Amino acid sequence: MTTNLNTLVTALDVKIDDDLASTARLPGRPPKLSHSYLLCLTVMQAILGFHCEAH
């Protein structure tokens, strides 16, 4: 189960990163987390059924 979940997260991160590669970065301080990583976390949170940040 863990291997399948790790593979899913990795594939999702790569797909999102490839799709967002052409977006321009905003001026200012560089972010600590990339937009693609945050989007991947959000999608995985929804897939795993954690619809509330308290979980």
JOVENKA-V138183 format. One record per backbone hydrogen bond with DSSP energy under -0.5 kcal/mol. NH is the residue of the N-H (numbers start at 1). CO is the residue of the C=O. If there is no record, write none. Layout:
nh & co
NH & CO
NH & CO
//
This chain:
nh & co
5 & 1
6 & 2
7 & 3
8 & 4
9 & 5
10 & 6
11 & 7
12 & 8
13 & 9
14 & 10
15 & 11
16 & 12
17 & 13
18 & 14
19 & 15
20 & 16
21 & 18
23 & 20
38 & 34
39 & 35
40 & 36
41 & 37
42 & 38
43 & 39
44 & 40
45 & 41
46 & 42
47 & 43
48 & 44
49 & 46
50 & 45
51 & 49
55 & 52
//
